Amino acid sequence: MTDPGAPWQAWAPLLDPPTSGGLPYAEAEQIADLYWSSEPHLCAALLWEHYAATLPPGPAVSQVQTGAQSVTYNPPMPGGDYGHAISRARWHRSFCPTLASVPLDPAPP
């Protein structure tokens, strides 16, 4: 049974249940249990990426014109529900702290 009070659900894609075809609730809850308390944006990115993996890729979009303005994407962005899910995942990942590597010191001769 879904918990309508779980805060991670506000950042998650459609969940099944209640929405048929959404990310299975049990799988989403497992991801949230592992990551939500320490890194909410990483948790949301993983939820959206997991959801995207269940969707067929849509046709790529390279240019959008509205008459008054035009936007070109290079490389082309995936379209449809898949493109939307990947876009949301990238947005959440943009808030994740970058991993810094340990400085490598050369071994003494």
Number of C-alpha atoms within 10 A of each C-alpha: 7 13 9 9 8 10 12 21 19 11 16 20 21 19 20 16 14 12 11 10 13 15 23 17 19 14 15 23 18 12 18 24 13 11 16 17 10 11 14 18 21 22 26 28 26 21 27 26 19 20 25 22 13 12 16 11 14 14 13 14 16 14 12 11 9 7 6 5 7 9 10 12 11 9 9 12 18 18 17 15 15 21 20 16 23 21 19 21 25 17 14 19 17 13 13 14 10 8 6 6 6 6 6 6 6 6 5 4 3
